Amino acid sequence: EEATGGCEARLTLGGVNPDFYTGEFIFANLTEPDEWRFEIDRIQLLNGADTLWESDCQMEVDSNSAMIEGPHLDVHLLNTRLGATRMAYPGPYNVVSRG
């Protein structure tokens, strides 16, 4: 429903709404359930040209944070491919939301 200010928001409980995503879900076993940590073998960008973290490593999801942490060169490449601009050196990147 349209909320005050013209923004829309939806919450789906107990399922998914395919109208709002493309792709597939991939399930991973948590290695540290209290921290939402799991193992990955790589991150591959959509164009397939760039693969990051090509060895087993731990990934942690923190829905309360907007930070991406990892090896400096991989994080730099990921931010570059996302169209992010560095705000200061050394320092965080800024990604402008398009949507």
Summary of the structure (lengths in Angstrom):
residues: 99
radius of gyration: 16.6
end to end distance: 17.7
largest distance: 46.5
contacts: 147
relative contact order: 0.11
helix: 16%
strand: 21%
